[in-house]
Amino acid sequence: MYGVNERDWKLFCKLLPEWQERYMAKLIEEYKEILNKEVNPSERYWELYNKINKDKKNPGVLITDKSRSKMSRILFYMYRLNVINDNDIVDFSPQLRAEITIK
């Protein structure tokens, strides 16, 4: 790991809320699909309940500790969980992009 540079940190702080809003909009569409299924209400309810419980732990929804020291880890998980993609990280430093996209 390398030290977090100021430009990457500011960009992260700026983009994180946008990414989370975009991801939650995607989740809402998935929830609508569940609610519109042609199954009985209890099945829809429990499927939605379980999905929301799983989704609420995703960094695309909630980050409990947004600190510089955890920035690259947060970005790594967001990338791995498809909250963000290559286009979202193009403006970050090459070092940080390499750290995020390690296979």
N, C-alpha and C positions, 0 to 999 in steps of 0.2 A: 504494500500500500504506500501511497505517497501522501504528503500533506495536502489538505484541501486548499486549492487556490481561491482567492476572493471572487474571481469572475465566475467560476463554477458554482460556488455557494450562492451567489446572488441569482444566477440563472435558475438554479434548483428551487430557491425560495419563490421565484416568480412563476415558474412553470408547474410546480407541484399542485397548487389548487386547480389549475386548468385541467391537468391530467386526471385528477380525482373527480372533477365534475363530469368530464367526458366519460370516464369509466362508470360512474354511477348512472349516467344516462343510458349507457349500454345495458347495465344491469336492470334498469327499470323496464326496458324493452323485453328482456328475458322474463321478468316477472309478469308482464302483460301476457306473454305467450302461455305461461303456466295458468294464469287466471282464465284464459280463453279456451282452455282445453275442454273437450267434450267428455269429462268425467264427473263423478259426483263431487259436491262441494268439499267434503272432508278430504278427499284425495288432493284436490287443488290446494286446500289450506295447508296440509302437512308438507306437501312438496315445496310450497312457497316458504313456509316456516323454516324448513331444513336448509333451503338455498340461502335465505337471508342470514341464518346463523353461520353458515359457512362463509358467505361473502363479507360479512362484517369484520372478519379477521384479516382480510386482504388489504395490503398497503394502498391499493387503489381506492379504498374506502376510508381507512383509518390508519394514521401513524401517530403513535403515542409519544414518541421521542424524536422530534425533528432536530437533530443536532449535527454539527459539522462532522463529528467523529463517526456518525452513522450514515452520513449521506450516501457514500458509495454502496453500502450494504442495502439501503433502501432502494436505490436505483437498480441494483442488481436484481433484487426480488421483484420489483415492478417490471423489469424487463423479462425476467423468467416467467412471470405470471401473465404476460401479454397485456399489461396495463399500459406500457409504453413500448415503442418499437424503434428501429434504427432512425427513422425520420425525426423522432422526438429528441434524440440525443446528439444530433449532428452538430449542434453549436457548442457542445461541451469540449473540453480539452481532449486531445488524442489519448493522453494517459488515462483519463477517467473513462472515456469510451472503451478503451481496451480492457479496463478492469470490469466494466459492466457486462461486456459481451463475451467474456471468457467462456468457452464451451465446456 
